[in-house]
Amino acid sequence: MIPRLRPWVSYRDVLACADGGQADASSRFETEFCRYVGIKHAVATNMGRGALEVALQALGVAPGKEVLLPALTCDAVVESVLSIGAVPVPVDVSPSTLNIDVDSLTAAVGPDTQAAVAVHTYGMPCEIGPIRDMCERRGIGLIEDCAQAAGARYDGRSVGSFGDIGIFSFAFDKVLSLGSGGLAVTDNTEYADAMRARIDQAPVSYERERNHLLRFLRLHLLFNPWVYGFGRHLRARIEGLEWPPDERSLPLGALRRTLGSRMLGLIDSIAMKHRKNAKALGAQLSESGLEVPALTQGSEGAFLRLTVLANPGRRDALSRHMLRHGFEVIPAAYPRAVHENPRLRGALRFRVDLGSSEMACRRLLNFPTHPYLGVTAVERMAGLVRDFVRRT
């Protein structure tokens, strides 16, 4: 079974870091990441969600105030807003790009709006230039959520360098994976100091760090095509056990910083492999009638996965067809828009129509693009889709 994701990592590097090798590299990670993004300050956290929470607090988002965010996004974005007592306001996405719609964002601004979270969905940069301009005009803080987009660029610059604060995730299912972890970047010294002050500075023990990396290897092994078909149904439960939520406020530990320093030099190469597979596969899927979302003009995607739009009446059947033939092509990573989640709906505030986000969730299919895929696998996926389309 070819899994929908598999982070590109060297077992040798992970084991070397787990054994404490080159520990001096841990202090360089934030500085090197700043240099890569082209920004002054970075604050590394134990989880990507922790980076978003401290970013919201650094912008001064107060309890009861509003934060705008796309309706097509991870529940964790909403939960991070709720965790600081703020009110999430969902806005619609563009049906052609699956990213936040600037007009919808503008229409959702209210007197209590203090910040917006602009997500670069599935590694495809959103229209961050116009979004930034609107936020500046309205006096709204802007956080770029680059959790899925490390290696993506907009207007020749790295994502994460346009907003007041940019956040990245290094979780298992990200382009640059350390098994877990997050990072916030900013050019504003006051924001950086405020974020550092909110991170629990208690040192992360060597044993806990080593366990993080060994768990990373265990998950990576589970996603090996030779065993994944057997274990894929346990994946969600296993991942849920790995990263306790009470660790959000911890700093990123030294061993994962060391691994991050090693992996950062490969980020453009990893993103290029995702991009190459996505481009080749997308061209063939378009010929079969699937809609491939358009890249925002002037942007270069990292394509954490290739997300396409299928006929809602045939999407699930196509997914089952691909699974039967050994490829984990599944409906959207977000099975429903955030406002359609009963657990979250009552905590949201509504100002705009969210129809495009609702329809997208009924049509989305995710195809793997990870660097372990070769030309043969990409051709095989495209051929299976063609066979399905011909028969249905």
N, C-alpha and C positions, 0 to 999 in steps of 0.2 A: 504494500500500500504506500503510494507516494503521499506524504502528509501535506497539509495545506501550508505549513510553515516549518522551517528548520533553521535555526540561527547558524551563521557561518562562524565557526570557532575551531581553534586547534586544541585538541585534547591535551597535547603536551604543554601548551601555554597555561591552560586552566590548572593542570596538576602542578606545574611549577609555581604558580601563584598560590595555590592551596597549601603548598609546602613552605610558603614564605619567601620564595625566591625573588630577588630584585625588589625588596620591600621599599627601597628608596624611591622607586618610581611612583609610589602612591601619592607623594606630595606634589607630583607634576601634573596629575591628571586634569585638575581644574584649570591650571594655567594653559595647558596644551589645548584643552577644549575651547577656551576663550580665543586662542589664536586661530583655531580652525573656523569658528563661527565669525570671528572678526569683531569681538566685543570685549569689554574691559573686565567684567567680574563674573565669576561662576560660583555657585553654592551647590555642592553635591549632597544628595539626600539618599536615605535608605530605600525609598520607593518613589516612583514617578508621581503618585498621588500626593505624597508629602511635599514634593516640589511645587505642585499647583496650590496646595493649601497655604504654604508660606508666601507664595507669590501674591495670592489674593490679600493676605494680611498685610504684606509690605505696601501694597497699593492703598491701604487704608479702608478697605471694604468693611463697612460696619454691619453689625447684626441688624436685620430688617431691611437693608438696602439691596438693590437688585444687581444681578450679574447676567448679562446676555450670553447665550450659548446656543450652538446649533441643535436642533431637535434630533438630527441624525448624528449621534455621537455615543461614546461609551457612558454607561451609567455612572462610572467613577467620576466623571467630570461634574455631573449633577451632585453626587454625594460629597465631593470636595467643597462645593459651594455651600451645601447644607451644613457641613461640619463646622463652618465658622459662623453659622447663624444667618447667612445671607439668603436671598430669595432668587432662585434660578428663573429666568425668563427665556423660554425656548423661541428661536427664530427659525425660519424655513431655509432650506437649501435650494440651490439651483438644480433643476433636473438634468442639466447637461454636464455639470461638473461634480455634483454631489457635495460640493462645498458650500459654505455659508453664503446666502444671497445678500448682497450689499443693501439692496432696497428694503428687504425684509428686516435686516438689522437696523437700518435707519428708522424704519417705522415703529420698531419695538422700543425705542428709547423713551423713557419716562422721567419724571422729576426725581425719582429715587434711584435711577440707574447710576452706578458708580464704576462699573467695569464691564468689559466684554472679553470672552474667551474665543479666539479665532482658531479653529482646529484645522490643521492641514490633513484632511481625511484620507486614510489609506495611503499616505505618503505623497499625495498630490497637492501642491501648494494652492492655497486659496488666494483670493484677490486681496492680498495683504496690504498693498499700496493704497487702494481706495478705502479699505477698512480703516487703516491707520489715519488717513486724512479725515474721515468722518469722526473718528474718536477724538482727534485733536480739536476739531471744530466744536464738538459738543462737551469737551472737558471730561471725557470718559477714559479711564485707565484701560490699557490694552495688553492682554496676555496672549502670546502666541503659543498654542499647544502643538508642539512638534514631536509628540510622543511617537508617532508613526512615521516621521519624516526626516530622520537624521540622514544627511547626504543630499537632501532636496535643496533646490535653489530657486530664487525668484529675482528677476531683474539683475542677474549676475551675482547676487549675494545669497549667503546661506540663510535658510529659514531660521528664525529665532533672533535675527538681528534687526527686525523692523518694529516690534512692539516695545512697550515699556519693559516687559520681562518676557523671556522665552523659556519654555520648559521642555525637557527631553526625558524620555523613559528608556531604561536599559533592561526592561523586563524580558522574559524568555522569548516573547513573540514579537520582538522589535528588530529593526534593521541592524542596529548595533546592540548586541545583547551581552550583558554580564550576568545573566540569570535573574537579576533584580537590580533596582537602583534608579535614581532619577537625578536631574540636575536643572538648576535655574540659572539663566544668564541675563545680565543687564549691563547697560552703560551707566546707570545711575548709582552712585556710591551709597546714597542714603537707602535705596531699596536693597542693595546688597547687604549693608550692615543690618537692616531690619530683618532680612531673611536669616542671616547667620545667628542673630540673637534668638530666633524662634526655633532653631534646631537644637535638640538636646545634645549638649556637648559631652555627655558621658561617653567615654571611649567604647567602641564596639570590640568585644573580646575576640581574640584570635580564634578561639574555638567556634564562636558563632559565625565568624567570617568564613572559616574553613568549611563549616557545614553548608553555608550558602553556596559555595562553589561546588562542593560534592553533590548537592541537590541539583545544581545546574547540570552537571554531567549525567546524573540519573535521568532527568527529564530529556536531555539531549539523546540519550540512548533510547528512551521510549519512542522518540520520533524517528528512529532509524527505520527506513522502509521495510527491513526484514522482520521487524517485530511490531510495527505500528498497527497493522491490521488487527492484531490480537488485543492491543492495549488501548486503542483510541477511545473506546467508550468509557474508560476510566480516567481519561486525561483531565476532565474538568474537576473531578474529585481530588486527583493528585495535586493539581496546581493550587486548588483551594487550601490544601494542607500546608503548602510550602512557605507562604509568606504571611505570617500573623499580622493582622491590621494594627496591633499595638506597636509595631516597629516603624510606623510611618514617620515619627518625629526624630528618629535617630539619624546621625550622619551616615554617609556612605563609608563603609569600612575600608581599611587600608589594602586588604588583599584584592577587593574588587576594583579599587582605584588603580592598583598595579595592573590588573588585567585590562582595565579601560585604557591605560596608557599604552599598552601593547596593541590593543585592537584599534585605537584611534587612527593609526597610520593606514589601516585597511578600509576605512569607512567609505572612501570614494570608490574603491574597487568593488566593495560589497554592493553599494548602491548602483554602480554601473551594471553589475550582473543582474540585479533585480530589474533594472531599466531595460536591459537587452532582452531578457526573457519576456517582459511585459509587452514590449514593442512588437516582437515577433509573433507572440500569441494573439495580441490584440488585433493585428492586421488580419489574421486568419479568422478570428471569431467574428469580426465585422462582416466578412464575406458570407458568413453563415447566418446573418440576420440578428446577431446579438449587438446591443448598443454599448460601445466603449466610451465612457465619459471622456470629455475633452479636457486637455490640460489647459490651465489658465495661461493666457498669452504671456510670453516672456518667462515661463517657468520651466523647470526641469524636475521631474518627479523622482522620488526614491522608490515608489511602488512596493510598499510592504507586501502587497498582494495585488493582483489584477482584479478589480471589481467591475463587473459588467451588469447591464440591465437586460433581463430576459423577459419573455412573455410570462406574466404571473400565473397563467393557467398551466404552463409547462415547466416552470422553473424547478419545482421539486422533483418532477419526473426526470429532468435532465441531471439534477444532482444525483439521484439514485443510479442513473445510467453510468455516470462517471465513477461513482463509488464501486459499482459492480465490476468495473474494469480497472480498478486499482488506483484511482486518483481521488484524493479528498477535495472535491469541489463542492462547496457547501453554500447554503443561503447565507445572507449577510451576517457578518460578525455581530451586527446589532439587529436582533430578530424583530425589533419593533422600535419605533421612535420613542424618545424618552418620555413623552407625555402620554404614551399608550401603555406605560408600565404602571399598573395599579398601585404599586408600592411607592411610586414617586409622584404620581399625578396630583395628589392633593397638596403637595408642597410647592407646586409651580404656580407662576403667575402668567396669564395669557394676554397677548396684545395683537398677535398677527395670525393669519391663516397658516397652517402647517401642512397643507395638502401634499406638497411635493415630497416632503420627508416621509409622510405616511405611505405614499405610493412607492417610493424608492425601496422601502423596507420589504415590500411585497414582491419586488422584482430583482433584487440584488443577488448576484452569485459571485463568490470569491474563488479565483483560480490561483494556485500556487505559482510563485515567481522566484523562489529562493535559489541561491547560487548552486545548490546541489543538482538542480535540473539542467540537463544538457539539451542539445538540439533535438535528439531523438524523443525525449519526453515531451517537449513542447509540440513537436509534430504529431505525436501520438494523441495528446489532448485535443488538438485541433481536429484531427481525423475522427475521433470519437464524437465530437460535437457535430461534425458534418453528417456522420452516419445517423445520429439521433434526429437531426433536422429533416433528413431525407425520408425517414420512416414515419414521422409524426405530422 
